[in-house]
């Protein structure tokens, strides 16, 4: 049994997961509109780091904005759905390496740690993360509808 994700209030590092995306690759078309891609944004006392898995590469960017900058709000205004904050958990230990390909969902689950919900698509991850937040701590920033 994996531990539940912890909702972060005053954690030294917080994780936000953003969802969005157009079908710019043909294999993304079957995925739910607005939930064809996800990426992670981490906040610590020094600022923001964004982990953006793209087709064939991974972008890790340290943003030149202060830690007090409202990056989740910025992403929401840009039309993305954002859920969080979560405290990253410990790594998932296993006997065998994962046989799944490295995807945006896999990267976000790895950042969340051992308590990350099982999901194969960005929509599945969004639903499970949104369910995991307590009603009084719910901080889901809605996506703009096209």
C-alpha positions as CSV (number, residue, x, y, z in Angstrom):
1,X,0.0,0.0,0.0
2,X,1.4,3.4,-1.0
3,X,1.1,6.3,1.3
4,X,-1.4,9.1,0.4
5,X,-0.1,12.3,-1.1
6,X,0.4,15.0,1.4
7,X,-1.1,18.3,0.7
8,X,1.6,20.9,1.4
9,X,1.0,24.0,3.4
10,X,4.3,25.1,4.8
11,X,6.5,22.3,3.2
12,X,10.0,23.4,2.3
13,X,9.3,22.3,-1.3
14,X,5.9,22.3,-3.0
15,X,4.8,20.7,-6.3
16,X,2.1,21.9,-8.6
17,X,1.0,19.9,-11.6
18,X,-0.3,21.8,-14.7
19,X,-2.5,20.2,-17.4
20,X,-3.3,21.4,-20.9
21,X,-2.2,20.9,-24.4
22,X,-3.3,20.8,-28.0
23,X,-3.0,17.8,-30.3
24,X,0.2,18.8,-32.1
25,X,1.2,15.2,-32.3
26,X,-1.1,12.7,-34.0
27,X,-0.9,10.2,-31.1
28,X,-2.3,12.8,-28.7
29,X,-5.6,13.2,-30.5
30,X,-7.4,10.3,-28.6
31,X,-6.6,12.0,-25.3
32,X,-9.2,14.3,-23.7
33,X,-9.1,17.8,-25.0
34,X,-7.3,20.2,-22.5
35,X,-5.6,17.2,-20.8
36,X,-3.2,16.0,-23.5
37,X,0.0,17.0,-21.6
38,X,1.1,17.7,-18.0
39,X,4.2,19.1,-16.3
40,X,5.5,19.9,-12.9
41,X,6.4,23.2,-11.2
42,X,8.4,23.1,-8.0
43,X,8.6,25.9,-5.5
44,X,11.3,26.2,-2.8
45,X,12.7,29.1,-0.8
46,X,14.9,30.1,-3.7
47,X,12.2,30.2,-6.4
48,X,10.5,28.1,-9.1
49,X,11.8,25.2,-11.1
50,X,9.7,23.8,-14.0
51,X,10.1,20.2,-15.3
52,X,8.7,20.0,-18.8
53,X,8.8,16.7,-20.6
54,X,8.5,17.2,-24.3
55,X,8.6,14.7,-27.2
56,X,12.1,13.4,-27.2
57,X,13.6,15.6,-24.5
58,X,13.2,17.0,-21.0
59,X,13.4,20.7,-20.2
60,X,14.4,21.7,-16.6
61,X,14.2,25.4,-16.2
62,X,14.9,27.5,-13.1
63,X,12.7,30.6,-13.6
64,X,14.0,34.1,-12.9
65,X,11.0,35.0,-10.7
66,X,10.9,35.1,-6.9
67,X,9.3,32.3,-4.8
68,X,6.4,34.6,-4.0
69,X,5.4,34.9,-7.7
70,X,2.0,33.3,-8.4
71,X,3.1,30.8,-11.1
72,X,0.0,28.6,-10.7
73,X,-2.2,31.6,-11.2
74,X,-0.1,32.6,-14.3
75,X,-0.6,29.1,-15.8
76,X,-4.4,29.3,-15.0
77,X,-4.7,32.7,-16.8
78,X,-2.9,31.0,-19.7
79,X,-5.7,28.4,-19.9
80,X,-4.1,25.5,-18.1
81,X,-5.7,23.5,-15.3
82,X,-3.4,23.5,-12.2
83,X,-3.7,21.3,-9.1
84,X,-1.6,21.5,-5.9
85,X,0.3,22.2,-3.9
86,X,1.7,18.8,-2.8
87,X,4.7,17.9,-0.8
88,X,7.0,15.6,-2.8
89,X,7.3,12.2,-1.2
90,X,10.0,9.6,-1.0
91,X,11.1,7.7,-4.1
92,X,9.2,4.5,-5.0
93,X,11.3,1.4,-4.3
94,X,10.8,-1.6,-6.5
95,X,12.4,-4.9,-7.4
96,X,12.2,-4.3,-11.2
97,X,12.6,-1.2,-13.3
98,X,9.5,0.3,-14.7
99,X,8.6,-1.1,-18.1
100,X,6.4,1.9,-19.1
101,X,7.8,4.5,-21.4
102,X,8.9,7.9,-20.0
103,X,5.9,10.1,-20.5
104,X,4.7,13.4,-19.0
105,X,2.5,11.5,-16.6
106,X,5.3,9.3,-15.5
107,X,7.6,12.3,-14.8
108,X,4.9,14.0,-12.8
109,X,4.3,10.8,-10.8
110,X,8.0,10.5,-10.2
111,X,8.2,14.1,-8.9
112,X,5.3,13.4,-6.5
113,X,7.0,10.3,-5.1
114,X,5.7,7.0,-3.8
115,X,2.3,8.4,-2.9
116,X,1.5,9.4,-6.5
117,X,-1.7,7.9,-7.8
118,X,-1.6,5.4,-10.6
119,X,-2.6,6.9,-13.9
120,X,-1.7,6.5,-17.6
121,X,-3.1,9.7,-19.1
122,X,-3.0,13.3,-18.0
123,X,-6.8,13.3,-17.5
124,X,-6.5,10.2,-15.2
125,X,-3.8,11.9,-13.2
126,X,-5.8,15.1,-12.9
127,X,-8.9,13.3,-11.6
128,X,-6.9,11.3,-9.0
129,X,-5.0,14.3,-7.8
130,X,-8.2,16.4,-7.5
131,X,-9.8,13.6,-5.5
132,X,-6.8,13.4,-3.2
133,X,-7.1,17.0,-2.0
134,X,-9.2,17.5,1.2
135,X,-12.3,19.7,0.7
136,X,-11.1,22.4,3.0
137,X,-7.7,22.5,1.3
138,X,-8.9,22.2,-2.3
139,X,-6.8,24.4,-4.5
140,X,-7.7,23.5,-8.1
141,X,-7.4,26.3,-10.5
142,X,-9.9,25.7,-13.4
143,X,-9.0,25.6,-17.0
144,X,-10.4,28.0,-19.5
145,X,-12.9,26.3,-21.8
146,X,-12.3,26.8,-25.5
